Amino acid sequence: MKRSKSILYSSLALAVAGLSSGTASAAQITGWNLDNVLVSGPDSDGVYYSDVYDKAPVDSAASTNGYIKYDLVEGAEPGLKVVNDAPL
C-alpha cells in the first residue's frame, strides 16, 4: 500500500510540474479580413449590425450563424477592435 501511494504522489508531482512549467504565447493579430462581413445600419434605434458569413456574402451559397450588434458608443465598424499588448 505504501508503494502505491508513493507512485501516486510522484505522478501527481510530475503532472503539476508539467502544467506549471509550460508557457503559452499567442500570435500577434494585426487585423481582420472583412471580406465575409456585411455591415448594415444604423436602424431606427441607432444600432449597427455586422453579419458574419462563412464565405463572401455575395456568394449565393453563403450562410451566416450570427451577427455582431453594436452602437457607436460601444465601438465602430465592424463592432470589434483588435488590441495587442493591452495591459492586463
C-alpha positions in Angstrom: 0.0 0.0 0.0 2.8 2.4 0.8 4.4 1.9 -2.5 1.3 2.7 -4.5 0.9 6.0 -2.5 4.5 7.0 -3.5 3.7 6.2 -7.1 0.6 8.3 -6.9 2.4 11.2 -5.3 5.2 11.0 -7.9 2.7 11.0 -10.7 0.8 13.9 -9.2 4.1 15.9 -8.8 5.0 15.3 -12.4 1.6 16.4 -13.6 1.7 19.6 -11.6 5.3 20.3 -12.7 4.3 19.8 -16.3 1.3 22.1 -16.1 3.1 24.9 -14.2 6.3 25.0 -16.2 4.8 25.5 -19.7 4.5 28.9 -21.1 2.0 29.9 -23.8 2.2 32.7 -26.3 -0.3 33.9 -28.9 0.3 35.3 -32.3 0.0 39.0 -32.8 -3.2 39.9 -34.5 -2.8 42.8 -37.0 -6.3 43.0 -38.5 -9.5 41.3 -39.5 -10.3 40.3 -43.1 -13.8 41.7 -43.5 -14.5 40.0 -46.9 -17.1 37.8 -45.2 -18.8 40.5 -43.1 -21.8 42.6 -44.2 -22.2 45.8 -42.2 -25.6 47.5 -42.1 -27.2 50.2 -40.1 -28.0 52.2 -38.3 -31.6 51.1 -37.7 -34.2 53.4 -36.1 -32.6 52.9 -32.7 -29.1 53.8 -33.9 -27.9 50.2 -33.8 -25.5 48.7 -36.3 -25.2 45.0 -37.4 -22.3 43.1 -38.8 -23.5 39.8 -40.2 -20.6 37.3 -40.3 -20.8 34.7 -43.2 -18.9 31.5 -43.9 -17.8 33.0 -47.3 -18.3 36.2 -49.2 -21.9 37.5 -48.7 -22.3 37.9 -52.5 -21.9 34.2 -52.9 -25.4 32.6 -53.2 -24.3 29.6 -51.1 -23.1 31.9 -48.2 -24.7 31.3 -44.9 -24.5 33.1 -41.5 -24.7 31.8 -38.0 -24.8 35.1 -36.3 -24.1 38.8 -36.2 -22.4 41.5 -34.1 -24.8 44.2 -32.8 -23.3 47.4 -31.6 -23.8 51.2 -31.4 -21.3 53.9 -31.9 -20.9 54.3 -28.1 -19.6 50.7 -27.9 -17.4 50.8 -31.0 -17.0 51.4 -34.6 -17.5 49.2 -37.7 -17.5 46.2 -37.6 -18.2 46.1 -33.9 -14.9 44.6 -32.8 -11.5 46.1 -32.5 -8.1 44.4 -32.5 -6.0 45.3 -29.5 -2.5 44.0 -28.9 -0.3 44.5 -25.9 -3.1 45.8 -23.8 -2.4 46.0 -20.0 -3.9 43.1 -18.1 
